[in-house]
Amino acid sequence: MFSKVNRQLFNLARSSYSTYFIGFIFAYLSFAIPVKKVKNEKKILSFYHPRKYWDEHLLIVPKKRVPDFTALDLAQEEDKLIVQQIFSGAVDTASIAGLSNFTILVNGGAYQDVPQLHFHIGSGHDIQGNALATEEPTPDDLSDLPAFSTKHWKAYSVAKETPGFQMSFVSHLNFELNEGIEEITDLFKVVQDIVADNDFIGYSLMTNVRTNQGATSKIFSLVARFSDESIVQK
């Protein structure tokens, strides 16, 4: 249960005023944040979500002021290392929390309600009782040919009946999430370009991980909306 002070701090972090201080706190005062910490590394902090949305819900946040996903400067070695530590930290955090099947996701635009980059680690059901989707796109979901390819990824448009945008990125290389800095950086640059070129209201980039099957996911999905209906902030 939230204490009264923690509840007030959480609400403050989600307010417009937090733009002026939230990045500074994670960069310089992370030791003082009143949360249940899991990993406290040089560049990242992971902890249990103060107000969880899924049965199991943790956060992983860089110790640097990065307002959102698009603010990552992936030409800089520091931000590349942050990305690497986020994914290695996410896998380790999930392991410490006893999770073998989980989703890693990052939100942007109207789906993001705290002006500091943060990644979610989720598993189980949400607060409405709906299971967190863990299925991967099937060949029937994907277009016959990739929309484009990079050195590490093939990007496929996904057939959807609902409004919005969805694209899946399938890696054709064998790498681990906690080691594949070049592969993940390549993907993030592509997604940043897609977000910059489209008028998305909100978006989520996610991947499902099943470590109990001896491998981690090599499929990422970008889901976005062009309108503000049914937006849920996490």
trRosetta pair geometry for C-beta under 8 A, 3 or more apart (Angstrom, degrees):
i j d omega theta_ij theta_ji phi_ij phi_ji
2 6 4.9 -143 -160 88 82 111
2 7 4.3 91 147 -64 136 93
2 10 7.1 -78 -132 9 135 141
2 50 6.6 66 -100 173 103 98
2 51 7.0 -2 -61 -79 127 91
3 6 4.6 91 52 9 82 104
3 7 6.9 -147 88 -8 41 87
4 7 5.8 -55 -149 35 29 113
4 8 6.5 28 154 -18 63 106
5 8 5.8 -57 -152 36 32 110
5 9 6.3 29 153 -17 67 107
5 34 7.2 27 112 60 111 165
6 9 5.6 -55 -146 39 33 110
6 10 6.1 34 155 -21 67 106
6 34 5.6 -120 -97 104 95 123
6 50 6.2 -161 167 -152 113 129
7 10 5.8 -53 -146 36 29 111
7 11 6.4 28 156 -16 63 107
8 11 5.9 -55 -147 39 30 109
8 12 6.3 33 152 -21 64 107
9 12 5.5 -54 -147 35 32 114
9 13 6.4 36 153 -23 65 103
9 34 6.8 103 49 45 163 112
10 13 5.7 -51 -150 31 32 113
10 14 6.7 20 154 -10 63 107
10 50 4.9 -144 -93 100 133 147
10 51 6.2 111 177 -17 155 117
11 14 5.9 -63 -151 42 33 105
11 15 6.6 45 148 -38 65 103
12 15 5.5 -48 -151 16 36 119
12 17 6.7 -53 -166 72 80 116
12 18 6.3 127 144 -70 66 103
13 18 5.0 84 -148 -108 37 152
13 22 5.9 100 -142 -107 81 121
13 114 5.4 0 150 -124 96 116
14 18 7.0 64 -3 -2 10 146
14 113 5.2 8 -145 141 96 109
14 114 5.8 -65 -96 -79 60 81
14 233 8.0 114 -150 131 118 138
15 18 5.6 122 64 -15 68 95
16 19 6.3 -17 177 -8 55 113
17 20 6.3 -49 179 24 59 109
17 21 7.6 1 142 18 79 106
18 21 6.2 -88 -151 56 49 81
18 22 4.2 41 170 -41 98 119
18 114 6.5 -50 108 -149 151 74
18 115 5.9 159 100 35 95 101
18 116 7.8 -85 144 -18 114 103
19 22 7.1 -20 -87 16 14 106
19 67 7.6 22 -139 -125 82 113
19 115 4.7 14 -98 60 70 162
21 24 5.3 -65 -157 42 53 115
21 25 5.9 55 150 -29 83 103
22 25 5.7 -52 -151 30 33 113
22 26 6.8 23 157 -10 65 104
22 114 6.4 -170 -168 178 163 94
22 115 5.9 132 49 71 138 80
22 116 4.6 -126 127 -36 116 124
23 26 6.1 -59 -150 40 33 103
23 27 6.0 29 154 -19 67 113
23 64 7.5 -15 -170 138 96 37
23 65 2.9 66 165 -122 131 88
23 66 7.0 155 -126 17 115 34
23 67 6.8 -52 -65 -74 132 62
23 115 7.5 -63 -39 116 98 87
23 116 5.3 175 -79 -104 68 103
24 27 5.6 -61 -144 40 29 111
24 28 5.9 -26 175 25 68 112
24 29 7.3 33 130 11 74 107
24 65 6.5 10 -57 -73 48 118
25 28 7.1 -83 -132 55 17 74
25 29 4.7 -59 -149 61 60 110
25 30 7.1 111 146 -73 66 53
25 32 7.9 -101 -161 68 93 101
25 33 6.7 101 156 -76 113 105
26 29 7.7 -32 -44 58 14 67
26 30 5.4 46 -149 -80 46 100
26 33 7.6 21 -93 -51 63 143
26 45 6.8 -141 -151 25 92 129
26 61 5.5 -98 -139 137 141 124
26 62 7.0 81 141 92 131 50
26 63 5.5 -145 152 -122 80 48
26 64 7.4 -51 109 26 104 21
26 65 7.4 141 63 -79 101 52
26 116 5.9 128 -1 -169 145 149
27 30 7.6 153 35 -35 9 100
27 63 5.6 116 -118 169 38 65
27 64 5.4 66 -103 -113 98 29
27 65 5.5 -37 -43 -34 133 77
29 32 4.8 -40 174 35 93 115
29 33 7.1 116 121 -44 81 80
30 33 5.6 -33 -157 -1 47 117
30 40 7.1 163 126 -143 120 101
30 45 4.9 -160 -170 -55 136 151
30 63 5.5 -69 -29 -113 147 106
31 40 7.5 75 -96 -160 69 142
33 37 8.0 108 79 -69 100 107
33 45 7.4 94 43 148 141 159
33 47 7.6 -136 108 -17 123 165
35 47 4.1 64 126 161 126 153
35 48 6.8 -173 174 57 96 67
35 50 6.0 -92 -115 -65 100 97
36 47 5.7 140 78 -166 51 93
36 48 4.4 0 71 30 113 114
37 40 5.4 14 175 -53 140 106
37 45 6.7 -65 -132 -170 107 96
37 46 7.2 104 -162 83 67 51
37 47 4.7 -52 -105 -95 47 100
38 46 4.6 -50 62 104 107 99
38 47 5.8 179 3 -96 83 36
38 48 7.0 109 -40 -37 107 71
38 58 6.4 -1 -6 -149 148 138
38 93 4.9 85 112 -137 143 91
38 96 5.5 147 -169 88 109 141
38 97 6.6 -35 -121 -54 144 97
39 44 7.0 19 106 103 111 97
39 45 7.1 -179 93 -150 66 35
39 46 4.4 34 43 37 93 109
39 60 7.8 8 58 -118 113 100
39 89 5.4 -162 88 -152 151 99
39 92 6.1 74 -70 103 149 119
39 93 5.5 -101 -1 -81 120 91
39 96 7.2 162 -49 6 95 154
40 45 5.5 13 -117 -119 65 82
40 46 7.9 -129 -62 34 45 63
41 44 5.0 19 57 54 111 76
41 45 7.3 -158 34 -74 66 43
41 85 6.1 -156 103 -169 147 127
41 89 6.2 -121 8 -95 141 124
42 63 7.3 -126 144 43 38 140
42 85 7.8 -109 63 -123 81 160
43 62 6.2 -27 162 -147 81 80
43 63 5.6 -148 -160 37 31 99
43 64 7.1 -13 -156 -18 82 108
43 81 6.3 -178 -62 123 173 100
43 82 5.3 -137 164 -104 129 69
43 85 4.7 112 75 53 118 164
44 60 5.7 10 179 -179 123 94
44 61 6.7 151 -156 77 72 38
44 62 5.7 -48 -98 -104 74 47
44 63 6.4 -139 -78 -11 19 87
44 82 7.1 131 -63 -152 97 70
44 85 4.7 -178 -10 129 124 114
44 86 5.8 166 -100 -85 146 57
44 89 4.7 -115 94 -26 147 170
45 60 7.3 173 87 -150 41 52
45 61 5.3 -19 61 61 89 91
45 63 6.1 92 -19 -64 98 96
46 58 6.0 34 179 161 99 119
46 59 6.7 -178 -146 92 60 48
46 60 4.2 -17 -97 -100 94 82
46 61 7.6 159 -86 15 44 66
46 89 5.5 177 -36 160 128 112
46 90 7.4 166 -101 -91 139 47
46 93 4.2 -96 149 -97 161 141
46 121 7.7 26 -154 2 120 134
47 58 6.6 -178 97 -157 26 86
47 59 5.9 -13 61 58 73 89
48 52 7.2 -46 175 -67 87 113
48 57 7.2 83 -164 86 68 63
48 58 5.5 -58 -104 -105 43 78
48 59 7.8 60 155 15 8 79
48 97 7.9 137 -86 -108 92 126
49 52 4.5 119 77 -90 116 66
49 53 7.0 -48 123 2 164 76
49 57 4.1 -38 20 120 135 103
49 58 6.1 -146 -25 -106 81 20
49 59 5.4 105 -83 -27 77 100
49 120 7.6 18 -70 -131 130 90
52 55 7.6 1 141 157 136 5
52 56 7.5 -80 -158 -167 143 11
52 57 3.6 150 -144 45 96 128
53 57 5.5 128 39 -108 67 156
53 120 7.9 -23 42 -148 124 142
53 122 7.1 -38 77 -116 98 128
53 126 5.6 -19 155 -142 81 89
53 127 5.9 -83 -156 -18 52 104
53 234 5.0 -41 -31 -129 160 114
54 57 4.6 136 49 -66 82 102
54 122 4.2 98 20 -159 153 103
54 123 6.2 140 135 56 135 30
54 124 5.1 137 168 67 96 89
54 125 6.6 160 -151 84 73 25
54 126 5.3 -48 -93 -93 68 57
54 127 7.9 -100 -77 -34 29 66
54 132 5.5 8 -120 -51 137 129
55 123 6.4 -67 68 99 96 68
55 124 2.8 -57 34 111 122 159
55 125 5.4 63 -35 40 107 66
56 97 6.3 129 -167 151 124 131
56 99 5.9 170 128 -81 157 124
56 102 7.2 -78 95 -111 125 113
56 121 7.7 -51 130 120 94 87
56 122 6.8 143 88 -158 70 41
56 123 4.2 -3 59 57 117 98
56 124 5.3 114 11 0 82 121
57 120 6.8 -31 -157 -162 85 101
57 121 7.3 150 -154 81 36 61
57 122 5.3 8 -107 -108 75 79
57 123 7.9 -156 -64 30 50 61
58 93 5.7 -167 124 152 153 127
58 94 7.5 -161 41 -80 139 62
58 97 6.2 -135 -39 -54 142 158
58 120 7.5 137 77 -162 47 52
58 121 4.3 -11 62 58 96 111
58 122 7.9 -163 29 -68 61 45
59 118 5.2 -9 -167 180 111 121
59 119 7.0 139 -160 74 58 48
59 120 6.3 -32 -103 -103 66 54
59 121 7.4 -155 -73 17 19 83
60 86 5.7 133 124 -149 126 74
60 89 5.3 145 -147 110 136 118
60 90 5.3 -106 -5 -80 160 81
60 93 6.2 -153 -74 -6 116 160
60 118 6.9 152 73 -162 41 70
60 119 4.8 -20 61 62 95 101
60 121 6.6 64 -15 -24 106 109
61 116 6.4 32 -153 130 119 116
61 117 7.1 143 -144 94 69 65
61 118 4.6 -25 -93 -108 89 91
61 119 7.7 -171 -72 23 44 69
62 66 5.5 34 62 17 135 129
62 82 4.7 19 -119 -158 131 122
62 85 7.9 106 -109 79 83 114
62 86 6.8 -47 -66 -72 90 108
62 117 5.9 15 21 80 111 115
64 78 7.5 124 -91 151 166 118
64 82 6.5 -80 28 -97 132 142
65 116 7.3 -86 -139 -120 54 93
66 71 5.1 168 -166 95 71 115
66 72 6.1 34 -158 -77 133 66
66 79 7.7 123 -99 -122 135 104
66 82 7.5 137 -35 153 153 162
66 116 6.8 81 68 -161 62 62
66 117 4.1 -24 102 6 108 127
67 71 4.8 98 46 -18 83 158
67 115 5.1 -26 -151 177 86 86
67 116 6.6 -66 -126 -95 34 36
67 117 6.9 67 91 -36 19 80
68 71 5.3 103 54 1 61 105
68 108 5.4 98 179 -128 118 92
68 112 6.0 136 -121 86 108 168
68 115 7.1 -59 -52 -150 90 60
68 117 5.8 139 -133 -79 17 79
69 72 6.3 -33 -173 -2 43 111
69 106 5.4 119 -82 137 123 130
69 107 8.0 -164 -26 92 124 25
69 108 4.7 -76 24 -75 120 125
69 117 6.2 125 -68 -122 47 106
69 188 7.7 -140 -176 -154 97 100
69 191 7.6 -52 153 115 131 119
69 192 7.2 -154 135 -91 91 84
69 195 7.5 119 95 -15 117 170
69 205 7.2 128 -138 16 159 127
70 108 6.7 95 -20 -146 94 143
70 192 5.5 130 -124 -137 69 91
70 195 5.8 -127 -82 99 116 140
70 196 6.9 132 -138 -65 127 88
71 117 6.9 -136 58 -50 107 119
72 79 5.1 143 -167 -174 79 129
72 82 7.4 -148 -131 81 106 128
72 83 7.0 75 -160 -64 143 108
72 117 7.0 83 -57 -97 96 160
72 188 6.5 -43 89 162 146 136
72 192 7.3 -123 62 -80 98 135
73 76 4.6 45 106 7 107 115
73 79 4.9 157 65 -9 65 157
74 79 5.7 -109 -89 106 40 123
74 80 6.3 89 -153 -74 65 79
74 83 7.3 29 -113 -29 96 146
74 185 5.2 151 -164 -159 120 95
74 188 5.8 160 -81 96 147 118
74 189 5.3 -126 75 -73 154 93
74 192 7.4 -162 1 -5 129 152
75 79 8.0 39 47 50 41 125
76 79 4.7 77 73 12 100 102
76 80 6.9 -164 95 -8 51 86
77 80 5.4 -55 -148 37 37 116
77 81 6.3 38 154 -20 69 103
78 81 5.8 -57 -153 35 30 110
78 82 6.6 35 147 -23 64 103
79 82 5.2 -43 -148 30 40 118
79 83 6.6 45 152 -21 65 98
80 83 5.7 -52 -155 33 33 112
80 84 6.5 33 149 -17 65 105
80 181 5.8 71 172 178 97 117
80 185 5.5 -4 -125 -91 93 137
81 84 5.5 -51 -147 37 36 113
81 85 6.2 31 155 -15 68 106
81 181 7.7 -6 -94 -132 39 140
82 85 5.9 -59 -146 41 28 106
82 86 6.2 37 152 -28 64 104
83 86 5.6 -49 -148 27 30 115
83 87 6.8 16 159 -8 63 104
83 181 6.5 118 91 -141 104 80
83 184 5.6 178 154 115 120 123
83 185 6.0 131 82 -79 160 78
83 188 6.5 -103 -124 -20 145 159
84 87 6.4 -66 -155 41 29 99
84 88 6.1 18 157 -8 68 112
84 178 7.8 75 -175 -171 72 46
84 179 7.9 22 -150 -137 103 20
84 181 4.2 -22 -82 -94 114 108
84 184 7.3 154 -84 56 57 137
85 88 5.7 -55 -133 48 34 105
85 89 5.3 37 162 -22 68 114
86 89 5.8 -60 -142 43 19 111
86 90 6.1 25 155 -27 60 107
86 119 5.7 104 -175 2 117 146
87 90 5.4 -43 -139 30 33 114
87 91 6.6 32 159 -16 62 100
87 104 7.3 72 -120 173 74 168
87 177 4.6 -131 174 159 121 91
87 178 5.7 -160 121 -94 88 47
87 180 7.7 -53 104 54 157 81
87 184 6.1 -131 -26 -94 154 165
88 91 6.0 -54 -152 36 32 108
88 92 6.4 27 152 -13 65 110
88 177 7.6 176 -72 116 47 75
88 178 3.7 89 -106 -151 72 91
88 179 7.4 81 -83 -55 107 46
89 92 5.7 -58 -143 43 32 109
89 93 5.8 36 157 -25 68 108
90 93 5.7 -51 -140 36 27 113
90 94 6.3 28 159 -18 62 105
90 104 5.1 50 172 -110 153 130
90 119 6.3 -60 -84 113 128 137
90 121 5.6 172 -154 -79 91 118
90 177 7.5 -65 71 135 113 131
91 94 6.0 -54 -149 36 27 110
91 95 6.5 29 151 -20 61 107
91 177 5.9 147 -54 83 126 115
91 178 4.8 -81 29 -60 145 118
91 209 7.1 -147 -105 -166 83 160
91 211 7.3 120 -153 -75 95 136
91 216 7.0 -49 -106 -98 125 145
92 95 5.6 -56 -151 35 33 114
92 96 6.4 33 153 -19 67 104
92 178 7.5 95 -32 -113 87 139
93 96 5.8 -54 -149 36 31 110
93 97 6.3 21 154 -10 65 111
93 121 6.0 -176 100 -9 121 167
94 97 5.7 -63 -146 45 31 107
94 99 4.1 -80 -171 70 88 113
94 100 7.8 144 147 -74 110 20
94 102 5.0 -146 -134 32 135 155
94 121 5.5 -145 -74 -170 96 138
94 123 7.8 111 -141 -34 106 130
94 209 7.0 116 73 85 174 139
94 211 7.5 147 107 -4 126 137
95 98 7.7 47 178 -67 30 20
95 99 7.3 -89 -67 55 24 68
95 211 7.2 -49 -83 78 93 170
97 121 7.6 139 32 117 152 135
99 102 4.4 43 155 -48 133 129
99 121 7.2 155 60 159 162 114
99 123 5.0 -171 -135 -24 125 158
100 210 6.9 36 145 -160 79 52
100 211 5.0 -118 -153 62 70 89
100 212 3.8 45 167 -35 137 108
101 123 6.3 121 96 -132 69 116
101 134 6.1 24 172 -144 112 156
101 208 7.6 0 -169 -178 78 97
101 209 7.2 176 -144 91 37 60
101 210 5.1 8 -107 -111 81 74
101 211 7.8 -146 -66 25 43 68
101 212 6.7 -50 -46 18 83 113
102 121 5.6 17 161 -176 136 85
102 122 6.4 155 -165 76 87 35
102 123 4.3 -62 -107 -66 83 108
102 208 7.6 178 97 -152 31 60
102 209 5.5 -12 64 59 74 101
103 120 7.6 8 104 106 89 96
103 121 7.4 161 80 -153 49 42
103 122 5.0 -21 60 62 98 89
103 123 7.0 162 13 -75 75 58
103 132 5.7 -136 5 156 134 128
103 133 7.8 64 -74 75 148 60
103 134 6.6 -133 -59 -99 103 78
103 206 5.6 3 -179 -172 109 117
103 207 7.1 166 -153 84 66 36
103 208 5.2 -35 -98 -101 79 66
103 209 7.2 167 -94 14 26 79
104 119 6.0 5 -172 172 90 119
104 120 7.2 160 -154 82 42 55
104 121 5.8 -13 -99 -100 70 70
104 177 7.8 137 20 -170 156 152
104 206 6.7 163 86 -151 48 64
104 207 5.5 -7 57 58 95 85
104 209 6.4 48 -10 -17 102 120
105 119 6.9 161 81 -160 30 74
105 120 5.0 -16 63 58 83 103
105 122 7.0 -20 20 14 110 115
105 204 5.4 5 -176 -176 121 106
105 205 6.6 164 -151 84 68 45
105 206 3.6 -16 -98 -98 100 97
105 207 7.6 171 -76 19 64 51
106 117 7.2 -2 -151 -164 124 85
106 118 7.4 168 -128 92 84 38
106 119 4.9 -48 -78 -104 91 75
106 120 7.2 169 -82 13 39 78
106 204 7.1 162 81 -152 40 61
106 205 5.3 -7 55 56 90 94
106 206 7.7 -177 21 -75 53 60
107 111 3.8 -125 -167 118 117 107
107 112 4.4 168 108 -68 98 77
107 120 7.5 39 -14 -8 99 120
107 202 7.0 -10 -172 -174 98 101
107 203 7.2 159 -156 87 55 47
107 204 5.1 -25 -100 -99 70 81
107 233 7.7 144 140 -143 161 58
107 234 6.3 137 -23 56 152 90
108 111 6.3 32 54 56 30 102
108 112 5.3 -1 -116 -18 24 127
108 195 6.6 -12 102 -132 154 147
108 200 7.7 59 97 102 104 132
108 202 6.8 165 89 -156 53 57
108 203 5.0 -9 60 60 98 90
108 204 7.6 177 19 -80 71 37
108 205 7.8 31 -2 -4 111 96
109 112 6.5 114 53 17 31 95
109 195 8.0 -156 -41 -153 109 114
109 200 5.5 -120 -51 115 159 96
109 201 5.7 131 158 138 137 34
109 202 3.9 -158 93 -103 113 46
109 203 5.6 82 14 9 122 76
109 224 7.8 77 21 -141 148 98
110 201 5.0 -18 12 156 127 84
110 202 3.9 -84 58 -63 80 111
110 228 6.2 -1 71 -126 177 93
110 231 5.1 -33 124 -155 120 152
110 233 7.2 -95 156 -79 64 98
111 202 3.6 121 -25 -176 89 121
111 203 6.4 -136 17 47 134 25
111 204 5.8 -104 142 -59 166 89
111 231 6.4 -130 -81 -159 65 95
111 232 7.3 24 -132 74 81 53
111 233 6.2 170 -163 -108 36 58
111 234 7.2 -11 175 25 83 82
112 115 7.7 100 134 -90 111 42
112 202 7.5 176 0 -139 68 97
112 233 7.1 26 139 -142 3 93
113 233 3.8 71 -43 177 125 135
113 234 7.3 143 13 42 111 17
114 118 6.5 17 75 9 121 133
120 234 6.3 10 -76 125 151 124
122 132 5.3 179 127 -117 114 160
123 132 6.5 -127 -136 45 21 144
124 131 7.4 -105 165 -136 32 65
124 132 6.4 56 66 6 33 113
125 129 5.5 -10 173 -154 133 33
125 130 6.2 148 -156 72 83 27
125 131 5.4 -51 -96 -90 76 48
125 132 7.0 -152 -100 -16 23 76
126 129 7.1 -45 69 21 66 17
126 130 5.1 -6 36 58 107 84
126 131 8.0 -158 0 -83 78 4
126 132 6.5 115 -44 -66 87 79
131 134 7.8 -70 149 -2 106 95
134 208 4.8 126 -153 -140 69 140
134 210 7.7 99 176 -67 122 104
135 208 7.8 125 39 -16 10 168
136 208 6.6 -129 -71 45 81 130
136 217 7.3 179 -90 -136 119 113
136 219 5.3 87 -143 62 114 156
137 141 4.1 -126 -162 81 92 139
137 142 5.6 94 144 -51 129 96
137 156 7.5 -173 113 84 156 129
137 158 5.9 -107 -117 -116 141 117
137 168 4.8 -92 9 -64 150 164
137 219 6.8 -156 28 -179 93 144
137 221 7.0 137 -31 -89 113 118
138 141 5.1 105 52 -2 65 101
138 142 7.6 -148 96 -2 38 90
139 142 5.9 -67 -148 40 37 104
140 159 7.8 -70 143 40 65 133
141 158 5.3 -5 158 -149 98 89
141 159 5.8 -146 -159 40 49 88
141 168 7.6 67 113 -9 116 144
142 156 4.0 1 -154 155 108 149
142 157 7.5 125 -155 72 59 45
142 158 6.3 -40 -96 -102 55 64
142 159 7.7 -128 -63 -2 10 88
142 168 6.3 -80 -98 50 107 129
143 146 7.5 135 78 -99 105 20
143 147 6.9 80 51 -53 145 80
143 156 5.4 -172 37 -164 84 87
143 157 4.7 44 -21 55 127 90
143 158 7.8 -106 -20 -73 80 24
143 159 7.4 134 -64 -44 67 87
146 149 5.4 77 102 -61 150 86
146 154 4.0 -104 -93 -176 150 98
146 155 5.6 99 -169 60 101 48
146 156 5.4 -80 -115 -75 65 71
147 155 5.0 -56 54 103 99 97
147 156 6.4 150 -6 -119 87 23
147 157 5.3 91 -54 -32 122 90
147 167 7.0 -58 19 -136 144 120
148 154 8.0 -173 99 -151 37 53
148 155 5.3 6 58 46 73 115
149 153 6.9 -174 -152 96 58 51
149 154 4.9 -20 -107 -106 90 70
149 155 7.1 -165 -84 14 38 76
150 153 4.9 23 45 48 104 84
150 155 7.7 59 -8 -23 93 103
150 186 5.6 163 135 168 144 117
150 187 7.8 -173 52 -81 150 51
150 190 6.1 -109 -43 -68 145 135
151 186 6.2 -105 53 -137 100 154
152 171 5.7 -22 161 -133 86 92
152 172 7.3 -174 -174 43 40 74
152 173 5.5 -56 -142 9 82 129
152 182 7.3 158 -56 121 146 87
152 183 4.5 -180 -167 -129 158 80
152 186 4.9 114 29 77 126 153
152 187 7.1 -81 88 -48 122 85
153 169 4.6 -7 -168 -174 133 102
153 170 6.7 133 -157 65 73 36
153 171 5.6 -47 -97 -93 71 59
153 172 7.5 163 -109 4 22 81
153 183 7.7 121 -47 -165 95 84
153 186 6.7 172 -2 117 110 114
153 187 5.7 100 -42 -91 152 89
153 190 6.9 -113 65 7 141 162
154 169 7.3 156 74 -155 38 54
154 170 5.1 -24 61 62 92 91
154 172 6.3 63 -14 -33 106 111
155 167 5.7 9 -174 172 99 120
155 168 7.4 161 -152 84 52 41
155 169 5.3 -20 -99 -100 73 76
155 190 7.0 -157 -64 165 137 144
156 167 6.7 161 80 -161 42 70
156 168 5.1 -16 61 63 96 90
156 169 7.8 178 20 -82 71 29
156 170 6.6 23 -2 -2 115 112
157 166 7.6 99 -166 87 57 65
157 167 5.8 -43 -104 -107 46 81
158 166 4.1 -57 58 110 122 108
158 167 6.2 -168 -3 -99 94 24
158 168 5.5 87 -61 -15 114 100
158 221 7.4 18 -33 -139 154 105
160 164 6.8 -53 110 66 155 88
160 166 5.3 103 -40 22 138 129
163 225 7.1 63 113 -137 93 85
163 226 7.2 -97 158 40 106 97
163 227 6.8 9 124 22 140 117
164 223 6.8 28 143 -175 135 77
164 224 6.0 176 -174 90 97 48
164 225 4.6 -51 -112 -100 109 62
164 226 6.5 -177 -116 3 51 79
165 198 6.9 20 -49 177 171 161
165 200 7.0 -88 34 -98 136 107
165 203 7.8 -30 71 -110 113 105
165 222 7.4 -27 121 119 99 94
165 223 7.2 155 87 -157 63 37
165 224 4.3 -10 60 62 109 97
165 225 7.4 -161 20 -75 82 21
165 226 6.9 92 -21 -38 104 94
166 221 6.6 -9 -165 -173 94 102
166 222 6.9 166 -148 87 45 59
166 223 5.1 1 -105 -107 89 72
166 224 7.5 -179 -73 24 48 65
167 194 7.3 -120 36 -144 150 162
167 221 7.3 163 84 -153 42 57
167 222 4.9 -2 57 54 89 105
168 219 6.0 -8 -173 -170 108 101
168 220 7.1 159 -156 83 58 45
168 221 5.1 -25 -102 -100 76 77
168 222 7.8 -167 -80 21 30 69
169 187 5.8 123 136 -134 160 111
169 190 7.3 130 -106 88 142 143
169 191 8.0 -81 -34 -62 148 101
169 219 7.0 155 77 -155 54 51
169 220 4.6 -7 54 59 107 94
169 221 7.6 -165 17 -77 74 30
169 222 7.3 56 -17 -13 105 100
170 218 6.8 60 -162 120 56 91
170 219 5.4 -8 -103 -105 69 85
171 175 7.1 -89 163 33 154 101
171 183 6.4 31 -124 -168 134 130
171 218 4.0 -99 45 179 113 107
171 219 7.4 -131 9 -69 80 43
173 180 8.0 142 100 -130 120 130
173 183 6.3 -139 68 -101 133 132
173 218 7.8 -169 67 -149 58 135
174 218 8.0 -69 -114 -83 40 148
175 179 6.3 -138 -176 83 89 95
175 180 3.6 89 144 -86 134 123
175 183 5.1 163 58 -2 160 155
175 218 7.5 114 51 -109 76 109
176 179 4.5 55 67 24 99 105
176 180 6.1 174 69 -24 41 96
176 216 6.0 86 -147 30 66 128
177 180 6.3 -51 -116 29 22 108
177 184 7.3 80 -149 -69 64 128
177 207 7.5 174 -104 101 134 149
177 209 7.0 -57 -5 -103 156 123
177 216 4.7 -97 -7 131 110 153
177 217 7.5 37 -57 55 125 69
178 216 7.9 128 -7 -13 83 166
180 183 3.8 -30 170 41 116 119
180 184 5.4 116 106 -21 90 92
181 184 6.1 -58 -139 43 27 104
181 185 5.9 29 161 -21 64 112
182 185 5.8 -56 -142 38 26 112
182 186 6.3 32 156 -24 62 107
183 186 5.8 -53 -152 31 28 114
183 187 6.7 26 152 -15 62 105
184 187 5.6 -54 -151 37 35 112
184 188 6.2 35 153 -20 68 106
185 188 5.7 -54 -144 37 31 111
185 189 6.4 35 156 -21 64 103
186 189 6.0 -56 -154 32 27 111
186 190 6.8 27 151 -17 61 106
187 190 5.7 -58 -155 35 34 112
187 191 6.3 27 153 -15 69 107
187 220 6.1 90 -173 30 145 154
188 191 5.7 -55 -145 40 33 108
188 192 6.2 40 154 -23 66 104
189 192 5.7 -51 -148 34 30 114
189 193 6.6 31 153 -19 62 104
190 193 5.8 -58 -156 34 31 111
190 194 6.6 30 149 -19 66 105
191 194 5.5 -50 -147 35 37 113
191 195 6.3 37 154 -18 67 104
191 205 5.6 26 -154 -94 159 143
191 222 5.8 -180 -126 -89 108 137
192 195 5.8 -55 -148 37 30 110
192 196 6.3 30 154 -20 65 108
193 196 5.6 -55 -145 37 31 112
193 197 6.2 21 158 -14 65 112
194 197 6.0 -65 -146 41 27 105
194 198 6.2 -3 164 3 65 118
194 222 6.7 63 93 144 152 167
195 198 6.5 -78 -140 49 24 93
195 200 6.1 -66 -139 24 73 132
195 203 6.2 -131 -106 32 106 159
195 224 7.8 178 -105 -95 78 149
198 224 7.1 91 110 116 141 158
198 226 7.8 -91 170 -94 106 94
199 226 6.6 61 91 -139 85 87
200 203 4.8 12 159 -44 154 111
200 224 4.3 -60 -129 -174 129 129
200 225 6.7 97 -158 64 81 42
200 226 6.6 -80 -115 -90 48 53
201 224 7.8 145 45 179 62 85
201 225 5.2 -42 51 94 107 91
201 226 6.4 105 -7 -170 97 15
201 227 6.2 -27 -11 121 146 8
201 228 5.0 -150 -167 -78 155 69
201 231 7.0 -100 127 -82 121 132
202 224 6.8 -177 96 -147 44 68
202 225 5.6 12 54 43 82 101
202 228 7.7 90 -7 -119 107 64
202 231 5.5 114 8 -129 153 113
203 222 6.4 -1 -176 -173 116 88
203 223 6.7 163 -155 88 66 46
203 224 3.7 -18 -102 -99 95 97
203 225 7.5 -165 -77 18 58 60
204 222 7.5 170 87 -150 47 46
204 223 5.1 -7 57 59 92 95
204 224 7.5 -179 21 -75 56 57
205 220 6.2 9 -177 176 90 115
205 221 7.4 174 -150 87 48 44
205 222 5.2 -13 -101 -100 79 76
206 220 6.9 161 82 -156 32 71
206 221 5.6 -19 62 59 83 89
206 223 7.4 -10 15 11 110 107
207 217 4.7 178 173 90 101 134
207 219 6.5 154 -133 87 89 52
207 220 4.7 -49 -73 -99 101 71
207 221 7.3 151 -82 13 51 72
208 217 5.1 118 75 -64 58 152
208 219 7.5 -4 37 73 87 98
209 216 5.0 -16 -137 -144 94 86
209 217 5.3 -107 -87 0 51 102
210 213 4.4 23 125 15 113 117
210 215 7.2 22 77 73 85 69
210 216 7.5 165 47 -118 50 39
210 217 7.0 88 10 -53 78 87
211 214 7.8 84 -177 -53 44 12
211 215 7.8 -155 -120 68 40 21
211 216 6.4 3 -85 -80 75 81
217 220 7.7 123 126 -64 116 57
225 228 7.4 132 117 -88 127 24
225 229 7.3 -139 -177 53 144 68
225 230 7.7 -177 -100 68 161 90
225 231 7.1 -137 54 -83 150 88
228 231 5.6 -43 -170 -21 66 130
